[in-house]
Amino acid sequence: MEATIVSLNMGKPDTYVLADREVQTGFLKQSVNQPCYLSKTGFVEDGQADLKNHGGAEKAVLLYPYHHYSFWQERYHRTFDIPAFGENITIQGITEQDVCIGDVFQLGEAVIQVSQPRQPCYKISAVHQIKDMPQTVIETGYSGLYFRVLQEGIVTPTDRLIRIERSNHQVTSYEVFDCLFRDRKNKERMQQYVRLEGLAPNVVASFNKRLQKLG
């Protein structure tokens, strides 16, 4: 499996007025043309303001499928300029349903691994001034996905994303997202997913907490 980088996107945290309030965020990024260095915790040219919910080793790289842009434009009758979803990489050739948790990819000099689906954030609606966007993300599963970095290195806008190792299981990022946000009481699925090799610890913890509540 190979996919093409449509845009490589970076942005340091800054303060913006969103929905009539000041918000510090790294969501708003810009396409770049130069090589960028991908470290274990993300691109050095990039950054996040809310380090509790964004960034870190398990959310080092955010990819968003270019395939979804046409849906959003048709849904809301407006243009969404790349990178409209706060992604580091806008990618063409894969979606959340095409890759499994734990799949390993070559990205330029770097080696990255699918760790978890991206969870919908209120900032997507604040930035675009569309209140129901997070709910639409949940309905569609058009969430984007996070990768951890196994090997640091330079990434350029002309590099390709090449799968070099498939996970032993076949649970996709889309399926984990579905269980997190739609099929929320499916104990059988959650019991399976907490044992998934490669699934980010924070997601495993969320499923375990939910399982305890369900009894």
trRosetta pair geometry for C-beta under 8 A, 3 or more apart (Angstrom, degrees):
i j d omega theta_ij theta_ji phi_ij phi_ji
1 93 7.8 150 180 143 85 109
1 94 6.8 69 170 -82 124 118
1 98 7.2 153 -147 158 146 114
1 99 7.7 -179 117 -87 162 89
1 162 7.4 154 90 -154 57 44
1 163 4.1 35 57 13 101 126
2 93 6.6 -38 109 150 54 156
2 160 5.2 4 -169 163 106 129
2 161 6.8 145 -160 79 52 56
2 162 5.0 -9 -106 -103 84 74
2 163 7.5 -127 -68 11 44 75
3 91 5.0 35 144 178 132 109
3 92 6.3 170 -172 81 87 42
3 93 3.4 -174 -122 72 75 118
3 94 4.6 -65 -78 -5 144 102
3 160 6.7 155 73 -170 41 79
3 161 4.3 -16 60 60 97 109
4 91 7.1 146 76 -160 42 62
4 92 4.7 -21 64 63 95 99
4 93 5.6 106 12 -17 75 127
4 160 6.0 -39 -100 -118 52 85
4 161 7.7 -118 -41 20 11 87
5 8 5.9 13 176 -55 135 86
5 89 5.8 -75 -127 -157 97 105
5 90 7.3 92 -167 71 61 59
5 91 6.3 -42 -105 -105 48 67
5 92 7.9 157 -112 20 2 83
5 157 5.8 -153 114 -166 134 51
5 158 7.2 -142 57 -108 120 9
5 159 6.0 53 -6 69 136 68
5 160 7.0 -140 -8 -101 86 36
5 161 6.9 117 -55 -25 81 95
6 66 4.7 95 -20 -73 156 140
6 82 6.7 -117 121 -129 116 161
6 90 4.3 -65 68 106 109 101
6 91 6.6 -167 6 -97 92 12
6 92 5.0 93 -51 -24 108 106
7 31 4.4 -71 -161 -115 115 112
7 82 4.7 133 15 148 158 135
7 83 6.1 -157 102 -62 131 92
7 89 7.3 168 86 -152 55 43
7 90 4.2 29 45 35 94 117
7 157 7.2 -20 -145 -141 33 108
8 31 6.8 94 64 -153 49 67
8 32 5.6 -65 98 59 94 85
8 36 6.4 -177 161 10 131 128
8 88 7.2 -8 -158 161 61 69
8 89 6.0 -12 -110 -105 59 76
8 155 6.8 171 -128 125 137 106
8 156 7.4 -122 -30 163 162 26
8 157 4.3 -123 7 -94 120 79
9 29 4.1 88 161 126 105 131
9 30 6.5 173 -148 84 80 20
9 31 5.5 -45 -92 -89 79 49
9 32 6.9 146 -114 4 26 85
9 82 7.3 -136 -70 159 132 86
9 83 4.0 4 -100 -20 169 145
9 87 6.1 84 50 94 136 64
9 88 5.6 -162 66 -151 82 27
9 89 6.9 -167 22 -71 87 28
9 90 6.7 68 -18 -17 122 92
10 29 5.7 169 87 -157 13 108
10 30 6.8 -32 64 59 63 69
10 32 5.2 9 17 -19 110 136
10 36 6.3 178 -65 -108 134 150
10 43 6.0 -109 -108 112 104 144
10 45 4.3 -19 -151 118 152 106
10 46 4.5 -121 -141 -76 79 84
10 88 7.2 38 -82 -136 55 78
11 14 7.8 -84 172 3 98 105
11 26 5.4 152 103 -171 93 74
11 27 7.6 -38 89 83 143 20
11 28 5.7 -161 -172 98 161 52
11 29 3.4 -133 -12 -105 121 64
11 30 6.1 114 -76 6 98 70
11 46 6.3 28 44 -134 45 76
11 47 7.3 -106 106 44 51 73
12 26 6.4 -75 175 -118 20 102
12 45 7.9 -95 -54 167 88 50
12 46 7.1 -168 -74 -157 51 28
12 47 4.6 33 -133 32 60 124
13 24 5.7 42 174 169 112 91
13 25 6.2 -151 -137 122 83 12
13 26 4.2 -60 -75 -62 69 88
13 47 5.1 -88 -13 111 85 111
13 48 6.4 53 -63 162 112 14
13 49 3.8 129 -134 -66 136 89
14 24 7.1 -146 112 -144 19 69
14 25 7.4 -32 58 63 55 53
14 26 7.7 103 8 -94 64 53
14 28 7.4 -61 49 60 109 114
15 22 5.6 2 -175 -171 108 104
15 23 7.1 159 -151 80 60 33
15 24 5.0 -35 -92 -91 73 75
16 22 7.3 156 82 -149 31 57
16 23 5.7 -26 66 64 81 84
16 24 7.9 140 17 -100 68 28
16 25 6.5 -51 25 39 112 103
16 28 6.6 91 -47 -3 153 142
17 20 7.0 6 177 -123 97 18
17 21 7.0 166 -151 81 65 17
17 22 5.8 -39 -95 -90 64 58
17 23 7.6 125 -120 16 17 79
18 21 6.7 -36 69 64 61 68
18 22 8.0 87 23 -138 71 16
18 23 4.7 -34 33 20 116 130
18 25 7.8 9 -8 10 146 139
18 123 7.2 22 138 -142 167 73
18 126 3.9 62 154 159 124 109
18 127 6.1 -37 -129 -77 131 46
19 125 7.9 35 -59 117 135 83
19 126 4.7 -85 -10 -134 117 86
19 129 7.0 164 -78 -105 79 73
23 123 7.0 168 158 -115 151 100
23 126 6.5 59 -8 142 164 153
24 49 4.3 176 127 -153 91 152
25 28 6.8 87 100 2 104 84
25 48 8.0 -28 -161 -156 54 60
25 49 5.0 -100 -101 20 28 133
25 50 7.2 -10 -112 -8 72 100
25 123 5.8 144 -128 -136 154 145
26 29 7.3 38 162 -68 73 91
26 46 6.8 98 175 176 133 78
26 47 4.9 -151 -105 95 146 64
26 48 4.5 -113 32 -105 137 38
26 49 5.4 169 -18 -16 84 78
26 54 7.3 -173 52 120 111 147
26 55 8.0 54 50 -53 146 120
26 86 7.6 95 108 -155 67 106
27 86 4.0 -59 -152 -101 72 121
27 121 7.8 -150 -97 94 130 140
27 123 4.9 -161 -60 143 160 138
27 124 7.7 -151 -158 -75 141 55
27 127 6.0 -127 119 -62 137 142
28 86 7.4 -47 -55 -100 26 79
28 127 6.7 172 -71 -129 93 127
29 46 7.2 -5 -116 -126 124 103
29 83 5.0 -8 72 58 109 129
29 86 6.4 110 -2 -143 110 45
29 87 7.5 -117 44 66 143 38
29 88 7.3 -137 -144 -98 173 44
30 83 7.8 -156 -101 21 11 99
31 82 6.3 52 -60 114 120 101
31 83 6.8 144 -63 -23 77 92
31 157 8.0 67 -177 -115 91 134
32 36 6.6 84 87 -51 144 121
32 45 7.1 3 -36 131 172 151
32 157 7.0 -159 93 -61 65 120
33 157 6.0 -57 -136 0 42 150
34 156 7.9 -82 159 -130 30 78
34 157 7.9 65 34 -14 14 108
35 108 7.9 137 -142 -147 98 152
35 154 4.9 3 179 -172 124 111
35 155 6.8 154 -157 78 72 36
35 156 4.5 -40 -98 -88 81 84
36 43 4.9 5 153 -152 127 120
36 44 7.2 -173 -176 46 83 75
36 45 4.8 -92 -136 19 111 131
36 46 7.6 51 -176 -23 143 97
36 154 7.3 144 75 -153 31 63
36 155 5.6 -26 66 64 82 89
36 156 7.8 153 18 -90 66 37
37 43 6.8 129 77 -151 47 65
37 44 4.9 6 72 15 103 117
37 45 7.4 119 36 -16 71 91
37 152 7.3 25 176 176 87 102
37 153 7.4 -126 -146 140 67 19
37 154 5.8 -41 -98 -96 64 61
37 155 7.7 148 -110 18 16 77
38 42 7.3 -81 -148 175 68 24
38 43 5.5 -40 -99 -88 63 67
38 60 7.4 89 -173 151 96 117
38 61 6.8 2 -143 -73 125 121
38 107 7.2 33 8 97 166 119
38 108 7.6 134 9 61 125 125
38 110 4.4 -14 70 -74 134 155
38 112 7.6 -59 154 -67 150 116
38 149 5.9 -176 148 -114 104 138
38 152 6.0 -167 97 -148 69 64
38 153 6.2 -3 53 61 96 51
38 154 7.5 151 13 -114 82 11
38 155 5.1 51 -23 -12 118 119
39 42 6.4 -2 60 59 85 37
39 43 7.4 139 18 -111 77 15
39 44 5.8 77 -12 -56 117 89
39 60 7.7 -135 88 -155 58 123
39 149 6.8 141 124 76 29 166
39 152 5.2 7 -123 -123 43 124
40 57 5.7 -15 155 -114 92 92
40 60 6.6 -107 159 -105 34 145
40 148 8.0 4 -164 -176 69 80
40 149 5.0 -150 -122 73 40 118
40 152 6.2 -61 -44 -67 67 108
41 55 6.6 39 173 175 91 92
41 56 6.0 -45 -143 -141 93 23
41 57 5.7 -54 -96 -70 70 59
41 60 5.7 -147 -162 -113 19 97
41 149 7.7 -86 -23 25 21 127
42 46 5.6 -102 155 78 114 113
42 47 7.6 134 109 -93 142 36
42 48 7.7 165 -47 -12 175 104
42 55 5.7 -53 -33 -140 147 87
42 56 7.9 39 -29 17 111 16
42 59 7.9 -2 -72 108 111 64
42 60 4.6 -156 -69 -159 60 66
42 61 6.7 162 -121 -65 66 56
42 88 7.6 -154 -155 -83 93 149
42 149 7.9 -158 -60 -22 28 132
43 46 4.0 67 72 11 106 112
43 61 7.4 84 -30 -99 91 84
43 88 6.2 157 -7 -143 130 130
43 155 7.6 -81 -102 43 108 124
46 88 6.2 -31 -89 -109 167 106
47 55 7.5 1 -166 -92 43 143
48 51 5.9 130 96 -83 109 61
48 54 4.0 -159 -157 108 147 115
48 55 3.8 -148 23 -33 141 124
49 54 7.7 40 51 57 54 131
50 53 4.9 -8 132 43 118 97
50 54 5.2 79 80 19 86 106
51 54 6.7 -79 -107 68 28 69
51 55 5.4 -53 -125 64 69 124
51 56 6.7 109 -169 -49 82 98
53 119 8.0 -95 -172 65 103 123
53 121 7.3 128 139 -109 135 119
54 59 6.1 -124 -161 117 44 147
54 121 8.0 12 -67 -87 114 154
55 59 5.7 -48 -32 89 2 106
55 60 7.5 50 -157 -104 53 39
56 59 5.5 52 57 40 81 89
56 60 7.2 -95 97 -67 35 65
57 60 6.0 -5 -150 -54 29 108
57 148 5.8 30 158 -136 73 102
57 149 7.4 -107 -150 34 69 84
58 115 5.0 -170 -164 159 74 150
58 116 6.6 36 163 6 104 123
58 146 6.8 54 144 131 63 137
58 148 5.6 -30 -117 -79 40 107
58 200 4.1 99 -168 -135 130 119
58 201 6.9 -120 -79 30 153 80
58 202 6.3 160 93 9 159 111
59 62 6.9 15 -178 -64 86 92
59 115 7.3 -128 -73 80 46 136
59 116 7.4 -50 -83 55 82 115
59 146 4.5 -57 -124 -146 65 145
59 200 7.7 36 -52 -117 75 157
60 112 7.5 -144 80 -130 119 110
60 146 7.4 114 34 -176 51 94
60 147 6.3 -66 63 94 91 69
60 148 5.6 89 10 -132 117 39
60 149 4.7 -84 104 -18 165 100
61 88 5.3 -99 -154 58 70 148
61 89 6.7 13 179 4 106 115
61 107 7.8 134 -163 61 172 171
61 112 5.8 -34 34 -138 144 150
61 146 6.8 138 74 -158 52 58
61 147 4.3 -18 62 56 106 104
61 149 6.9 102 -17 -62 111 92
62 86 6.7 -7 103 114 155 83
62 87 4.9 -132 116 -131 98 63
62 88 5.0 121 53 5 72 92
62 89 7.4 172 92 28 50 72
62 118 6.1 64 -140 -86 106 132
62 144 5.8 31 -178 153 93 132
62 145 7.6 163 -149 85 57 30
62 146 5.7 -29 -96 -97 66 71
62 147 8.0 -165 -72 18 24 78
63 87 6.1 50 -154 -160 18 121
63 88 7.0 -52 -72 61 49 86
63 89 4.8 -26 -109 73 78 101
63 90 7.9 146 -160 -100 64 17
63 91 5.0 5 -168 -6 113 130
63 144 6.1 178 89 -163 47 87
63 145 5.7 -15 60 62 95 77
63 146 7.9 171 19 -90 75 23
63 147 6.8 48 -10 -14 109 112
63 161 7.8 53 -115 -93 149 161
64 68 7.0 -86 171 44 90 127
64 83 7.1 124 41 -156 133 97
64 85 4.6 136 -116 73 164 133
64 86 7.9 109 -37 63 140 56
64 87 3.6 -121 1 -61 110 152
64 89 7.5 166 25 86 63 53
64 90 5.8 -29 71 -110 89 64
64 91 7.1 153 71 20 35 83
64 118 7.9 -31 -85 13 87 154
64 144 4.1 -41 -95 -101 77 113
65 68 5.1 94 83 -8 95 99
65 90 7.9 58 172 -163 8 62
65 91 5.9 -51 -106 72 49 86
65 92 7.5 100 -161 -100 67 37
65 94 6.4 -124 -102 94 107 56
65 95 4.5 10 -82 -107 165 69
65 96 7.1 -108 -17 -22 129 71
65 142 7.5 -104 51 -150 110 86
65 144 7.3 -162 2 -99 70 60
66 69 5.8 -30 -170 -2 54 118
66 82 7.7 -12 -114 -94 92 129
66 90 5.2 80 -74 165 89 96
66 91 6.3 -144 -12 81 90 31
66 92 4.3 -26 37 -79 134 83
67 70 7.4 -55 177 21 42 101
67 92 7.0 127 -44 -130 77 64
67 95 5.5 -64 53 -75 143 111
68 71 5.3 -53 -165 34 59 117
68 72 6.4 53 145 -20 83 102
68 95 7.3 120 -46 -124 97 109
68 140 7.8 118 -138 135 115 140
68 142 4.4 133 -133 -157 139 126
69 72 5.9 -58 -152 37 36 108
69 73 6.3 31 155 -17 69 108
69 80 5.9 -149 -149 74 87 114
69 82 7.4 -41 -98 -69 145 90
69 84 7.3 117 -119 30 96 130
70 73 5.7 -57 -146 39 33 110
70 74 6.2 28 157 -15 67 108
71 74 6.0 -64 -150 41 27 105
71 75 5.9 28 156 -24 67 112
71 140 7.1 128 151 -146 153 157
71 142 6.6 -154 75 -76 147 164
72 75 5.6 -53 -140 35 29 114
72 76 6.2 -13 173 17 65 109
72 80 5.1 3 107 -7 130 150
72 84 7.3 -178 107 101 159 148
72 142 7.7 -159 -55 121 98 154
73 76 7.0 -76 -137 54 20 80
73 77 7.6 68 170 -103 55 13
73 78 6.6 -126 -138 76 64 40
73 79 6.1 17 -122 -109 112 38
73 80 5.9 -128 -70 10 84 94
74 77 7.4 20 -163 -71 26 52
75 136 6.8 109 170 -160 157 151
76 80 8.0 77 58 -48 125 108
76 128 8.0 26 149 159 172 130
76 130 6.0 -41 -122 -113 145 151
80 84 3.8 -9 176 -70 101 170
80 85 7.9 37 169 -40 132 82
80 128 7.5 -16 -112 -114 101 132
81 84 5.9 129 65 -65 43 97
82 90 5.0 -38 -146 -43 123 165
83 86 6.6 155 132 -49 110 5
83 87 4.9 -136 -163 53 124 78
83 88 7.9 58 -136 -58 166 7
83 90 5.7 -153 -104 -48 89 111
84 128 7.2 51 -174 -79 103 122
85 124 6.7 8 -135 -119 70 114
85 144 6.0 171 133 -47 135 138
86 121 8.0 -19 26 50 158 135
86 123 7.3 59 -55 104 147 123
86 124 7.3 -102 -6 -86 119 84
86 127 7.9 169 -54 -12 102 165
87 90 5.7 116 88 -70 133 64
87 144 5.8 -150 -90 -132 113 142
89 107 8.0 -89 -74 -150 165 138
89 161 7.7 115 148 -59 151 130
91 94 6.1 -19 127 49 126 93
91 161 6.1 -7 -136 6 129 147
93 161 7.6 172 70 58 122 106
94 98 4.4 -136 -151 75 81 140
94 99 5.8 39 -177 -32 133 110
94 161 7.2 -86 10 93 133 134
95 98 5.3 102 49 -2 61 105
95 174 7.5 37 128 -60 92 125
96 99 7.3 -79 -150 44 29 87
96 117 6.3 44 -143 -115 128 106
96 141 6.1 -141 76 150 145 99
96 142 7.4 -169 3 -119 129 35
96 143 6.3 62 -75 46 154 88
96 144 7.4 -108 -68 -80 112 3
96 145 5.6 150 -108 -46 86 118
96 172 6.6 106 150 155 66 110
96 173 4.5 -106 -159 88 84 108
96 174 4.0 119 124 -65 102 86
96 177 6.6 -9 174 6 147 142
97 141 7.8 70 -55 123 96 136
97 172 5.5 36 -141 165 39 162
97 173 7.9 -105 -63 58 27 79
97 174 4.4 2 -80 -8 66 153
98 172 7.3 100 36 -133 16 126
99 103 4.9 -115 -168 40 93 152
99 114 5.3 167 140 -68 119 153
99 145 7.0 -171 72 81 125 169
99 163 7.4 -166 -116 -91 102 127
99 172 6.5 108 79 -141 38 84
99 173 6.0 19 82 -5 88 111
100 103 5.0 114 59 -37 72 106
100 114 6.7 151 96 69 37 148
100 166 6.9 60 41 -164 125 79
100 167 4.6 -120 107 33 123 126
100 169 6.7 -173 178 93 138 74
100 170 5.7 -100 -95 -145 144 38
100 171 5.8 98 -150 66 98 44
100 172 5.3 -76 -96 -92 59 49
100 173 7.4 -178 -135 -26 19 67
101 114 5.5 -131 -124 113 34 108
101 115 7.2 42 -147 -157 84 13
101 116 7.2 35 -118 -83 108 42
101 167 6.3 45 87 -64 53 168
101 169 7.6 -5 65 75 93 114
101 171 5.6 -18 24 90 108 96
101 172 7.4 134 -16 -168 74 13
101 173 6.3 130 -62 -77 74 63
101 176 6.2 75 -51 -35 130 142
101 196 5.4 36 95 157 141 137
101 198 5.0 157 149 99 82 110
101 199 5.0 12 176 -79 147 77
102 113 6.4 -15 -150 -176 31 109
102 114 6.3 -37 18 67 23 92
102 167 3.4 89 88 -100 116 122
102 168 7.5 -45 119 19 152 68
102 169 7.2 84 37 44 142 91
102 196 7.0 -143 -30 164 122 94
102 197 5.4 61 -103 102 146 79
102 198 2.7 171 -85 12 85 164
102 199 7.4 -44 -46 -41 94 57
103 113 6.9 167 84 -150 40 65
103 114 4.8 36 47 10 85 121
103 163 5.9 -39 177 -136 115 112
103 165 6.9 167 -160 91 51 64
103 166 5.8 -16 -115 -127 87 48
103 167 5.4 -77 -59 -21 59 93
103 198 7.9 110 3 168 39 164
104 111 6.4 8 -178 178 104 100
104 112 7.3 165 -153 87 59 36
104 113 4.9 -26 -99 -97 72 86
104 150 6.7 -8 -136 3 112 152
104 163 7.2 108 80 -156 48 65
104 164 5.5 -59 105 66 96 86
104 165 3.8 18 45 52 115 107
105 111 7.2 168 86 -156 42 56
105 112 5.4 -20 63 65 92 84
105 113 7.4 168 18 -85 73 36
105 114 7.8 74 -8 -36 109 83
105 147 7.4 -65 40 -127 115 145
105 161 5.3 2 177 -174 139 85
105 162 6.1 144 -161 71 79 39
105 163 5.3 -48 -98 -95 81 50
105 164 6.4 132 -127 9 26 84
106 110 7.6 145 -162 86 49 49
106 111 5.9 -31 -102 -103 57 73
106 161 7.6 163 79 -155 53 39
106 162 4.6 -13 54 62 100 100
106 164 5.2 73 -25 -31 96 128
107 110 4.8 -23 73 73 91 99
107 111 7.3 156 24 -99 77 21
107 112 5.4 7 7 7 127 117
107 155 5.5 -4 139 -112 97 118
107 159 6.1 89 -176 130 58 137
107 161 5.5 -2 -96 -109 90 73
107 162 7.8 -180 -69 25 46 69
108 153 5.9 -170 110 115 97 110
108 154 5.6 -110 153 103 134 60
108 155 3.9 -174 14 -110 147 55
108 156 5.8 133 -105 13 128 70
108 159 4.0 -67 -66 -101 81 160
109 151 7.6 -115 142 125 70 105
109 152 7.8 3 112 126 104 46
109 153 2.6 -138 106 169 101 134
109 154 4.7 60 15 43 128 68
109 155 7.1 -122 33 -62 76 54
110 149 6.2 -56 -167 -143 119 102
110 151 5.8 171 -154 91 49 75
110 152 6.1 -34 -111 -162 93 22
110 153 4.0 -162 -60 49 62 96
110 154 7.6 -167 -30 52 90 23
110 155 5.7 -33 10 -60 121 103
111 149 7.5 108 78 -166 54 60
111 150 4.5 -55 102 70 102 105
111 151 3.8 50 28 30 102 108
111 153 7.7 66 -7 12 62 126
111 164 7.4 -62 -134 43 104 139
112 147 4.0 38 167 159 119 138
112 148 6.8 164 -158 81 72 38
112 149 5.5 -38 -104 -105 81 54
112 150 6.5 179 -100 12 22 85
113 147 6.0 143 67 -159 33 85
113 148 5.2 -19 61 59 93 89
113 149 8.0 -180 19 -86 78 11
113 150 5.5 73 -18 -36 110 114
113 198 6.2 -120 160 -146 122 113
114 145 6.1 -12 -141 155 98 131
114 146 7.7 109 -155 85 54 49
114 147 5.8 -50 -92 -101 37 78
114 167 7.9 -78 57 -40 114 126
114 173 6.0 -110 -174 -63 128 114
114 198 6.9 50 82 156 74 128
115 146 5.2 -54 61 105 101 95
115 147 5.9 131 1 -137 96 23
115 148 4.5 92 -59 -21 134 95
115 198 6.7 -129 -112 167 50 78
115 199 7.2 106 -174 -150 53 28
115 200 4.4 66 163 -59 100 101
116 145 7.2 -178 98 -157 37 76
116 146 5.1 0 62 53 78 113
116 173 7.2 111 170 -134 22 95
116 176 6.8 -114 -145 118 63 149
116 199 6.6 82 -83 -159 84 66
116 200 4.1 -48 -38 9 126 125
116 202 7.4 -34 -63 66 168 96
116 203 4.9 174 -120 -34 127 140
117 143 5.0 49 175 91 107 143
117 144 7.5 121 -168 85 68 48
117 145 5.4 -57 -117 -107 50 78
117 146 7.3 91 163 12 6 86
117 173 4.6 134 -75 177 85 92
117 174 7.2 114 -91 -82 132 26
117 176 5.5 179 -8 86 112 103
117 177 3.8 -62 87 -67 177 103
117 180 7.0 -155 58 20 126 144
118 143 4.7 -178 67 151 83 94
118 144 4.0 4 19 81 141 94
118 145 6.0 -127 -16 -84 86 22
118 146 5.8 123 -72 -36 76 90
119 143 7.1 -1 -92 -163 17 130
119 180 7.2 -101 -104 140 98 147
119 181 7.8 156 -136 -61 81 123
120 124 6.7 -79 -161 23 78 139
120 133 7.8 179 -157 122 117 75
120 134 4.0 124 157 -149 129 85
120 135 7.9 144 153 -47 167 24
120 137 4.1 150 -93 80 121 141
120 138 6.0 -71 -10 -49 148 84
120 143 6.5 -96 -57 -123 75 97
120 181 7.6 77 8 -110 112 154
121 124 5.7 114 71 -12 76 93
121 134 7.0 -146 62 -102 20 116
122 125 5.9 -58 -168 40 54 104
122 126 6.0 52 139 -22 80 109
122 134 6.4 -33 -93 -49 44 145
123 126 5.1 -55 -139 42 41 114
123 127 5.8 43 161 -23 73 103
124 127 6.2 -49 -142 34 25 109
124 128 6.5 -7 165 11 59 113
124 133 5.0 -132 121 116 106 132
124 134 6.1 135 60 -68 117 77
124 137 7.1 66 81 -39 164 139
125 128 6.4 -72 -138 55 28 89
125 129 7.4 70 169 -110 59 6
125 130 5.5 -113 -137 77 73 57
125 131 5.4 62 -168 -126 133 25
125 132 7.3 126 -111 24 126 16
125 133 4.5 179 -82 39 80 108
125 134 5.7 -64 -31 -17 117 93
126 129 7.4 19 -171 -72 24 48
128 133 6.1 84 63 -49 130 157
130 133 4.6 85 96 -41 106 108
132 135 4.8 -54 -168 46 76 116
132 136 5.8 82 132 -28 87 99
133 136 5.5 -55 -144 36 35 112
133 137 6.5 43 154 -24 66 98
134 137 5.5 -47 -152 28 36 116
134 138 6.7 36 150 -17 64 101
135 138 5.5 -51 -154 34 37 113
135 139 6.4 38 149 -20 67 105
136 139 5.4 -49 -143 36 37 113
136 140 6.1 16 163 -3 69 112
136 142 7.8 -21 133 46 83 112
137 140 6.4 -70 -142 48 23 95
137 141 7.7 89 171 -83 55 6
137 142 6.0 -108 -132 69 63 73
137 143 5.5 90 -179 -93 106 71
138 141 7.7 22 -170 -66 23 46
138 181 4.7 -130 -138 154 99 136
138 182 6.7 151 174 -64 89 90
141 174 5.2 55 169 -147 136 90
141 177 5.4 125 -141 101 88 133
141 178 6.2 -15 -98 -69 125 83
143 173 7.9 -140 68 144 115 108
143 177 5.3 -171 9 -128 150 150
145 173 4.4 -16 -109 -165 133 165
146 200 7.3 13 87 -46 128 144
148 200 7.5 155 -46 -92 116 95
149 152 6.1 54 157 -81 132 62
155 159 5.7 -97 -159 25 71 151
156 159 5.1 121 58 -27 73 97
163 166 6.8 45 164 -70 124 74
167 170 7.3 168 82 -79 101 37
167 171 7.7 -64 98 41 146 73
167 197 6.7 170 -155 79 105 98
167 198 6.0 -98 -112 15 125 152
168 197 6.5 42 34 42 111 135
169 196 6.2 -98 45 -131 154 85
169 197 7.1 148 3 34 111 90
171 175 5.3 -113 -167 74 76 136
171 176 6.5 82 151 -50 109 91
171 192 7.6 164 -82 131 145 113
171 193 6.7 173 180 -107 161 83
171 196 5.8 -84 55 -114 144 133
172 175 4.7 104 56 1 78 98
172 176 7.3 -141 98 -1 47 83
173 176 5.9 -55 -153 36 35 110
173 177 6.4 37 150 -19 67 107
174 177 5.7 -57 -151 37 31 113
174 178 6.3 36 151 -25 65 105
175 178 5.5 -48 -148 31 33 116
175 179 6.6 29 155 -15 64 103
175 189 8.0 -140 166 -159 99 124
176 179 5.9 -57 -152 38 33 107
176 180 6.3 35 151 -22 66 108
176 193 6.1 133 -115 -141 88 135
176 196 7.8 -82 -89 19 122 169
176 199 6.9 174 -116 -124 147 117
176 203 6.7 20 176 178 128 147
177 180 5.6 -57 -147 36 32 114
177 181 6.2 -18 171 18 68 112
178 181 7.0 -84 -140 53 18 79
178 182 5.1 -47 -163 44 63 116
178 183 5.6 29 144 10 86 107
179 182 7.5 -47 -72 54 14 72
179 183 5.1 -45 -110 71 52 100
179 184 7.3 124 175 -93 48 35
179 186 6.1 -95 -132 57 93 118
179 189 4.8 -149 -112 128 132 134
179 190 6.3 168 173 -72 130 72
179 193 6.2 -179 81 -27 162 157
179 207 7.6 18 130 -104 122 113
180 184 7.4 8 158 -102 20 78
180 203 7.1 -66 -88 -146 128 101
180 206 6.9 31 -128 117 100 140
180 207 7.9 -81 -94 -72 76 88
181 184 6.9 -22 -169 -71 9 99
183 186 4.5 2 153 -9 105 129
183 189 6.4 46 115 35 128 157
184 210 7.1 -121 180 -158 81 145
185 214 6.4 146 -147 -109 80 133
186 189 4.1 31 117 20 119 114
186 190 6.4 146 93 -16 68 88
187 190 5.7 -61 -145 42 33 110
187 191 6.0 35 158 -22 69 107
187 211 6.3 103 -135 -123 86 87
187 214 5.8 -156 -83 113 109 150
188 191 5.9 -55 -147 35 26 110
188 192 6.6 26 152 -17 60 106
189 192 5.7 -59 -155 36 33 111
189 193 6.1 25 154 -18 70 111
190 193 5.6 -56 -139 39 33 108
190 194 6.4 37 162 -26 67 101
190 207 4.4 178 -158 -165 99 108
190 210 6.4 -119 -134 84 157 116
190 211 5.4 -173 121 -68 136 105
191 194 6.3 -45 -144 26 27 109
191 195 7.5 16 156 -7 54 108
191 211 6.9 109 -71 -113 75 140
192 195 6.4 -79 -171 39 33 103
192 196 7.3 54 140 -52 68 91
193 196 5.2 -20 -158 -16 50 120
193 199 6.4 111 175 -91 81 169
193 203 7.8 -80 150 137 117 108
193 204 7.7 -159 128 -105 82 65
193 207 5.7 -160 88 -103 112 167
194 199 7.7 -120 -128 78 24 146
194 204 5.1 101 -139 -148 71 85
194 207 5.0 -151 -70 96 96 131
194 208 5.8 99 -119 -63 139 86
194 211 7.5 -47 -38 -18 146 147
196 199 4.0 72 83 -20 113 122
196 204 7.8 -151 47 -86 88 100
199 203 5.5 -101 169 78 101 123
199 204 5.6 121 109 -57 112 95
200 203 4.8 85 68 7 89 103
200 204 7.1 -157 96 -6 45 87
201 204 5.4 -54 -145 39 37 115
201 205 6.1 41 155 -23 69 104
202 205 5.6 -49 -148 34 32 115
202 206 6.6 37 151 -23 62 101
203 206 5.5 -48 -150 31 36 114
203 207 6.6 34 152 -15 65 102
204 207 5.9 -57 -152 38 32 108
204 208 6.3 31 152 -19 66 109
205 208 5.6 -55 -144 38 32 112
205 209 6.2 35 156 -22 65 105
206 209 5.9 -54 -148 34 28 112
206 210 6.5 25 154 -16 62 107
207 210 5.7 -58 -149 38 32 110
207 211 6.2 35 153 -23 67 106
208 211 5.6 -52 -146 34 32 114
208 212 6.5 35 154 -22 64 102
209 212 5.8 -53 -154 31 31 112
209 213 6.7 28 151 -16 63 105
210 213 5.7 -56 -153 36 35 111
210 214 6.3 30 152 -16 68 108
211 214 5.7 -58 -145 39 32 108
212 215 7.5 32 175 -71 32 44
